[in-house]
């Protein structure tokens, strides 16, 4: 499903990770895919409130949790720079879909990174 939100469609997800050679591009691509899939789910499901949004972001965060093992196997990890970039993009997504009051830490509350 193509993304219809113009803010999201034009956003460079995980840009800082792509610029840093420590993070393998093929894994950053997977992370970008997780975020785009989250956007597609938000557009398809239209969460009515923060609780519904947090359910969707929890599922996406769990996907990032699983991706951590692949980063480690590639000699990288989801460390401070990556955590901030990923969390920042979760916040961007929330704002882009009208959830300006979303708490950044709650968006990724189940993170293991």
C-alpha positions, 0 to 999 in steps of 0.5 A, spaced: 500 500 500 503 506 497 503 511 503 498 517 502 500 522 507 505 527 503 509 528 510 511 521 510 512 520 503 517 525 503 521 523 509 528 520 509 527 515 515 533 513 519 537 518 515 543 519 520 543 511 520 544 511 512 550 516 513 554 512 518 558 506 515 557 503 522 550 501 520 549 496 514 545 499 509 541 493 508 539 492 515 537 500 515 533 498 509 529 493 514 528 498 519 526 503 514 521 498 512 518 497 519 517 504 519 513 505 512 509 498 514 507 502 521 505 508 516 501 503 512 498 500 518 496 507 521 493 509 514 489 502 513 486 502 521 486 509 522 487 509 530 482 513 533 486 515 540 493 514 543 492 507 546 490 505 539 496 508 536 501 505 541 498 498 540 501 499 533 507 502 535 508 497 540 508 491 534 513 495 530 518 496 536 518 489 537 520 488 529 526 493 531 527 488 537 528 482 533 532 486 528 537 488 533 540 480 533 541 482 525 545 488 527 549 484 532 551 479 527 553 484 522 558 487 527 553 493 529 548 494 534 542 499 535 546 503 540 545 511 542 545 514 535 540 509 532 536 509 538 535 516 538 534 516 530 529 510 531 525 514 536 525 520 533 522 517 527 517 514 531 515 521 534 515 524 527 510 518 524 505 520 530 506 527 529 505 526 521 498 522 523 495 527 528 498 525 534 502 531 537 501 529 544 504 522 543 509 520 548 516 518 545 518 513 550 511 510 550 511 509 542 517 505 543 516 502 550 517 495 549 524 496 546 530 492 548 535 497 545 
